[in-house]
Amino acid sequence: MTRPTLKLPKKADKSAAPPKAMTTRARDVQQAKGRSKAAPPAPAVVAHAPAPKPKPKPRPNSKPGQTRFSAPRETGSVPVSVPRAPRPEPSQPDEPRLSKRMSELGLCSRREADEWIENGWVKVDGKVVDQLGARVSREARIEIDSAASRHQSEQVTILLNKPVGYVSGQPEHGYQPAVVLIKPENHWAEDPSPQAFRPSHLRGLAAAGRLDIDSTGLLVFTQDGRVAKRLIGQDSEVEKEYLVRVEGTLSDEGLELLRHGLELDGVKLKPAKVSWSNEDQLRFVLREGRKRQIRRMCELVGLTVTGLKRVRSGGVPLGSLPVGQWRYLRRDERF
């Protein structure tokens, strides 16, 4: 039987020769290998996306949600303007419109004329004209259908004795228009006209003239354009008579100025008839109706108006019509 043996490392031989010195070339090669192993990896290259361009701000006159496009400009191009077609001129511009000619002849108002033309009630030289704005010769023969005459004969004119506190036209500052007084219960019991009240008489009824809120007396309402034109038309010469109660002293020169020589808003007034009715009341007869004309005239000569009442329009007097009541204009009455 073999006995195990323990092998021990060999002792270094002190007598062994020392290692040979490394040459310069070998040392350089060995150092280069060491640097390549210890060098850190090169950083990775990251590609960044380009920053987005800012969106153009909308123009001040563009609306949200709308995109405006403009045509590309061409270098050296010359803009070409397209001429517009000229507007067609009336074939006979010097001839009046049919509605105006009818009004000039006193057949009706221009508003009524338009209505009659649309209804086919007007003939010019024997032919029906139903087109608004048609022009006619001044020598043309104009005929009106009997339906238009019947329509016109049914129109009414109403005379009201307006009390203080009502305005003649549209409501203002909480005050009611005087037309609200025209109702059956305010119809004058002694009205000489045989006309009976119908609700249709209120349709299209308008004041033909003004009477301020602090004044009383005759106020005319009408459905008839001819009556309105005669009373308040631009060329109206219908006289209106007033009784005016005043305070203050009026000289002879002031009285003459009231008759003629005053102006309002830079416009000279037409001559007026002014005289004393009694010691504190003047009588005015005017042929025009400026806003608050009599009150302003009196102020210019040192007078204060304390009361004003219209007593006549043309040939129609107020008479004994009570305050706040109304009656129909009779067929035989003319302004």
Order of alpha helices (4+ residues) and beta strands (2+ residues): alpha-alpha-alpha-beta-beta-beta-alpha-beta-beta-beta-alpha-beta-alpha-beta-beta-beta-beta-alpha-beta-beta-beta
